[in-house]
């Protein structure tokens, strides 16, 4: 066994390289059953991220149903989700390049629609009447004010007609087992689906139209998500009326709790098709939930209100589906990449059907996540996931504390995950401590915690990030003179706001970070066009708040080195936002670097650019914090250093 080498933090040699990281993983989503056939979608990095649908048949054989050039994605709400639905051996799907619906039938694929201005998602098949219901977003009149409706169409794509309209948004059309009722969700501006939604139920007429609609739950500041019919026809859903997203049911015209727990049985509906629970049989649910920052899988006896944990070796669960005999989901852990799991509903023995990556990393180099909670403003508590430096080949000098990288998630209505991230391990295996902040506004901690960000974006997230740093410094975990903060998009905004409005950081990295809020208020898509009403206030009434929270207006307060990574084709955060801040740092004589990528938009997709931004950030900190990287890294041009 080789002897551990004593070397300063940051200078450790690691097998987790940027070249390894850009080999990438296959994103896996949308598991669902059609009888014994299991379907899921996966993206292929080697084909520019093209999404395709895979099917495992009852005999275990796996087949790709949608080969190139088809790209099974939808742009409804821009973020998409649920782009396909199966019906027997047939598959209906949205193709990303033209927005059209296609039918896969007996190995052949043909188009069903012809208007590319119409986008489709989140379908359900009416087997009784041989028709489908889709969420449709029509852009023929306006992109920002696209019309969202629920439409019905025959299985051959004919007779498409609107059956529900009038509100800003719809999702989750679901047909009762007897085919007599359609349930669906709807909401209006300025609400996001985690703010307020309504669950409606209507009777289905023979011609596909609906009658006698009634609201079953929601409204009045309640977020209702994920409606699911039980096998006997009782409507279940997730509601946060108790502060926590718990499973409820609509029975006898009354809403009743199925199982009450201070935990989240739901997730924010950024995309269509999220499924955190499903029925095994009429009395048993398989459900995932988040409690105290940890993800769990369980069975729930809905008649007796008994929850039974399922400990199967994973710590992240999503996209849950059941056909009554088997259960399928996407699972992951701090040491394992996401994978499609199929398991018998009785034995609950997990079988890996498809792993998102074949990369193998020695677990000795993996830093395991630690959930931490710490005090923050207003005598409140905030949460984060902490990773210590970890490398079996090295140790640091006894008198040295590690540098800290604060990572801020995007959204901002989202959460940091403890799933294995090689990007995180890149840092920890080189001698950095990393803390992923779940600031107030993050999901997984209840409605009250989620609402802390209401009107306070750029305040609460900034405070909670800074207080995590102070907490770790007070605990003696990290070097207070070597603290950096980094994030992308909305996380990049919090990064820049933190660098401008606090003095706890000694360096920062903005990856396509938002610095001018007024521009974003007027130039985004329909789904998010009123998002900042809740985060900051309605515009232009709250124009002064937008100004005061925009880092670009306070560049004079920047006081530490910053590196900027920017896509030159970014339409959400134009390059000039980064360039103005770069110029301000130059004038102040502070170290600053700017790396711009041709052909990249909001988020980097090209392997060479992902590699460059990761290595470039590490190199930048090495010059600022004074450590010597073990790897040969292409230098970054840093002004004023």
Protein Blocks (a to p, Z undefined) as FASTA:
>chain_A
ZZdddddehiaccfbdfklmmnopaddehiacehjbccdddddfkngopacdddddfkop
acdfbdcfbdcddfehhlgpjjbccehjbccdddfklopacddeehiacdfbfbfkbcce
hiaddfknopaddddddfklomklcccddddddfkopaiacfbghiabdchiacdfklpa
ccddddddfbdfkloccdddddddfkopaehiacfbgejhiacehiacdfkopacdddfk
lopacddddeehiacdfbdcdddfbdcdfbghiafbdcfblmbccddddeehiacddddd
fknopacdddehiabdehiadehjaccdddddfkbccddddddfklopacdfbdfbfcdc
dfklpccddddddddehhiacdddddddddfkbccdfkbccdddddddehjlccddfbdc
fklmmmmmnopacdddddehiahiajklmmmmgopgoklmmmmmmmmmmmmmmnomacfk
lccdddehjlmmmmmmmmmmpckbfbdcdehiafbfklmmmmccfklmmmmmmmnopcfk
lmmmmmmmmmklmmmmpcbdcdddddfklmklgfklmmmmmmmmmmnopacdddddehia
eddfbfklmmmmmmmmmmmmmmmnopacfbdcdddddehZZ
